[in-house]
Amino acid sequence: MRTADVIVAGAGPSGLRVAARLAAAGLEVRVLERKARVGEAVVCTGIVGREVFGAFGLDRGAVVGEMQTVRLVSPRETEFVYTHPRPFACIVDRERFDGGLAEAAAAAGAVVVCGARVEGAAAGPGGVEVAVRHRDGGLERERAKLLVLATGVDFALQKRLGLSAPADFLMGAQVECAHPGAATAALYFGREVAPGAFAWSVPAGPGRARVGLLTRKDPKARLRAFVDRSLGGPSVREEGPVRVRPVAQGLLPRTCGDRVLAVGEAAGQTKTTTGGGISYGLACADLAAGTALDCFRRAAFGPADLAAYERRWKELLSREILVGQLTRRMCARLSDGRIESLFELARTDGLVPIIRATADFDRHSDLIFALLRRLSFMSFFRDVRDRLGPFCAS
Ligand SMILES: Cc1cc2nc3c(=O)[nH]c(=O)nc-3n(C[C@H](O)[C@H](O)[C@H](O)COP(=O)(O)OP(=O)(O)OC[C@H]3O[C@@H](n4cnc5c(N)ncnc54)[C@H](O)[C@@H]3O)c2cc1C
């Protein structure tokens, strides 16, 4: 039986980052990825805050564009253009981005195996044993001292090992389009377009865009209707398959257990406002690696030893996840008429300085509270603010 210090299930950004950190510290790390290659057919728009590259020492080779201006489009097609004082985000090619992280993990000494699906896992006193299904159908067992679940929105292993899985998901759908007019990123709101969330068109190279939406139901049909009706014009053409993927929502109570911890979307570490998860996953991967290294120093991998990880990541993200989720749920009840009046307010009533002063690409709660304070003359938003009261004080 093959053995290692750590097995990481899943070679997305979160798993690859943990693997790189642990391998760099001298541990023997195996990353098992079910897909045939890292980054294959990832459903993602690839927007990350600009700071991510410096904060995590990442190469910018996967960057295909930067964002400084966003066009917001209301249900009645009123436009509001917001330009930030400086570029605030980068658009990356996810396959190259993940590929760069895989190279970094391999350079640190981790072994990345593709076409290897972790089907089962069980922890015992001497270690954790996993069942690995290979692409040729063969089943192998591998053993390690610690298992890291970085499986994205696949929560099957968490359920088997007694970790939490989300009760709430949004559905994301995206398609690559030829879109000659798509020089600026645009967000579209309204009950017709994407009830409960929003749709987008984000430039992805000359004359091309990633067009997608988040919603609760019928993501594929809604995306097709959006491309036809809202983007309109014969020049906008789908140039690939529409890919659909759920996005985890909510704060998960239990993200570690006996010899196992979950990281990234596998631990629900995603922005509940927008569904973005790359930067939270990378940040929590570093926290997971820190706790794992402490455990290896003490040769203790029980739930109490790994609990420090859960404490640390929740200190960092609980407020963002809970405030975002509550706000988004309440905003899902906004009528198109109320969305129109918000656009009008944005145009005329001083919301822009609040956004400029408070917006942070990855942490939205301060902006949410600042906007709610400004909008509290409307009973709907006063109500939202009151419900978020406990978080406001923290
Ligand atoms: C339409 C859409 C657009 C998005 N746009 C953005 C965006 O612009 N910016 C952003 O930050 N986030 C975005 N996201 C979210 C982002 O894609 C995820 O948060 C991010 O990929 C999570 O990274 P991860 O490493 O935790 O998981 P993943 O990237 O999902 O990686 C998990 C890996 O585990 C593998 N795996 C799963 N189960 C097993 C198993 N049993 N054994 C072995 N391997 C397994 C999977 O094949 C996968 O490669 C978007 C999501 C959607 C749906």
The ligand as an SDF file (V2000), in Angstrom:
LIG
                    3D

 53 58  0  0  0  0  0  0  0  0999 V2000
  -20.2450   30.0580  -12.6330 C   0  0  0  0  0  0  0  0  0  0  0  0
  -19.2080   30.2470  -11.5600 C   0  0  0  0  0  0  0  0  0  0  0  0
  -18.3420   31.3220  -11.6190 C   0  0  0  0  0  0  0  0  0  0  0  0
  -17.3830   31.5100  -10.6130 C   0  0  0  0  0  0  0  0  0  0  0  0
  -16.5470   32.5750  -10.7080 N   0  0  0  0  0  0  0  0  0  0  0  0
  -15.6330   32.7940   -9.7370 C   0  0  0  0  0  0  0  0  0  0  0  0
  -14.7630   33.9170   -9.8050 C   0  0  0  0  0  0  0  0  0  0  0  0
  -14.8140   34.7110  -10.7340 O   0  0  0  0  0  0  0  0  0  0  0  0
  -13.8730   34.0960   -8.8010 N   0  0  0  0  0  0  0  0  0  0  0  0
  -13.7870   33.2330   -7.7410 C   0  0  0  0  0  0  0  0  0  0  0  0
  -12.9780   33.4650   -6.8300 O   0  0  0  0  0  0  0  0  0  0  0  0
  -14.5790   32.1510   -7.6770 N   0  0  0  0  0  0  0  0  0  0  0  0
  -15.5010   31.9040   -8.6420 C   0  0  0  0  0  0  0  0  0  0  0  0
  -16.3010   30.8020   -8.5750 N   0  0  0  0  0  0  0  0  0  0  0  0
  -16.1250   29.8600   -7.4540 C   0  0  0  0  0  0  0  0  0  0  0  0
  -14.8130   29.0760   -7.6190 C   0  0  0  0  0  0  0  0  0  0  0  0
  -14.8380   28.3850   -8.8420 O   0  0  0  0  0  0  0  0  0  0  0  0
  -14.6220   28.1150   -6.4530 C   0  0  0  0  0  0  0  0  0  0  0  0
  -14.8780   28.7810   -5.2370 O   0  0  0  0  0  0  0  0  0  0  0  0
  -13.1970   27.6000   -6.4270 C   0  0  0  0  0  0  0  0  0  0  0  0
  -12.9110   26.8530   -7.5720 O   0  0  0  0  0  0  0  0  0  0  0  0
  -12.9900   26.7350   -5.2010 C   0  0  0  0  0  0  0  0  0  0  0  0
  -11.6930   26.2210   -5.2060 O   0  0  0  0  0  0  0  0  0  0  0  0
  -11.4110   24.8480   -4.4730 P   0  0  0  0  0  0  0  0  0  0  0  0
   -9.9760   24.5400   -4.6780 O   0  0  0  0  0  0  0  0  0  0  0  0
  -11.9160   24.9070   -3.0940 O   0  0  0  0  0  0  0  0  0  0  0  0
  -12.3160   23.7880   -5.2430 O   0  0  0  0  0  0  0  0  0  0  0  0
  -12.3260   23.4070   -6.7930 P   0  0  0  0  0  0  0  0  0  0  0  0
  -11.6680   24.4390   -7.6080 O   0  0  0  0  0  0  0  0  0  0  0  0
  -13.7280   23.0430   -7.1110 O   0  0  0  0  0  0  0  0  0  0  0  0
  -11.4080   22.1110   -6.8540 O   0  0  0  0  0  0  0  0  0  0  0  0
  -11.8600   20.8930   -6.3210 C   0  0  0  0  0  0  0  0  0  0  0  0
  -11.1530   19.7770   -7.0720 C   0  0  0  0  0  0  0  0  0  0  0  0
  -11.4150   18.5520   -6.4130 O   0  0  0  0  0  0  0  0  0  0  0  0
  -11.6510   17.5470   -7.3720 C   0  0  0  0  0  0  0  0  0  0  0  0
  -12.4100   16.4900   -6.7080 N   0  0  0  0  0  0  0  0  0  0  0  0
  -13.6940   16.5350   -6.2650 C   0  0  0  0  0  0  0  0  0  0  0  0
  -14.0080   15.3830   -5.6380 N   0  0  0  0  0  0  0  0  0  0  0  0
  -12.9050   14.6040   -5.6980 C   0  0  0  0  0  0  0  0  0  0  0  0
  -12.5930   13.2910   -5.2260 C   0  0  0  0  0  0  0  0  0  0  0  0
  -13.4960   12.5660   -4.5630 N   0  0  0  0  0  0  0  0  0  0  0  0
  -11.3510   12.7980   -5.4440 N   0  0  0  0  0  0  0  0  0  0  0  0
  -10.4300   13.5130   -6.1160 C   0  0  0  0  0  0  0  0  0  0  0  0
  -10.6670   14.7490   -6.6110 N   0  0  0  0  0  0  0  0  0  0  0  0
  -11.8730   15.2930   -6.3790 C   0  0  0  0  0  0  0  0  0  0  0  0
  -12.4130   18.2740   -8.4760 C   0  0  0  0  0  0  0  0  0  0  0  0
  -12.3170   17.5890   -9.7110 O   0  0  0  0  0  0  0  0  0  0  0  0
  -11.6880   19.6180   -8.4940 C   0  0  0  0  0  0  0  0  0  0  0  0
  -10.6090   19.6170   -9.3910 O   0  0  0  0  0  0  0  0  0  0  0  0
  -17.2740   30.5810   -9.5420 C   0  0  0  0  0  0  0  0  0  0  0  0
  -18.1430   29.4840   -9.4900 C   0  0  0  0  0  0  0  0  0  0  0  0
  -19.1040   29.3140  -10.4860 C   0  0  0  0  0  0  0  0  0  0  0  0
  -20.0180   28.1340  -10.4080 C   0  0  0  0  0  0  0  0  0  0  0  0
  1  2  1  0
  2  3  1  0
  2 52  2  0
  3  4  2  0
  4  5  1  0
  4 50  1  0
  5  6  2  0
  6  7  1  0
  6 13  1  0
  7  8  2  0
  7  9  1  0
  9 10  1  0
 10 11  2  0
 10 12  1  0
 12 13  2  0
 13 14  1  0
 14 15  1  0
 14 50  1  0
 15 16  1  0
 16 17  1  0
 16 18  1  0
 18 19  1  0
 18 20  1  0
 20 21  1  0
 20 22  1  0
 22 23  1  0
 23 24  1  0
 24 25  2  0
 24 26  1  0
 24 27  1  0
 27 28  1  0
 28 29  2  0
 28 30  1  0
 28 31  1  0
 31 32  1  0
 32 33  1  0
 33 34  1  0
 33 48  1  0
 34 35  1  0
 35 36  1  0
 35 46  1  0
 36 37  1  0
 36 45  1  0
 37 38  2  0
 38 39  1  0
 39 40  1  0
 39 45  2  0
 40 41  1  0
 40 42  2  0
 42 43  1  0
 43 44  2  0
 44 45  1  0
 46 47  1  0
 46 48  1  0
 48 49  1  0
 50 51  2  0
 51 52  1  0
 52 53  1  0
M  END
$$$$
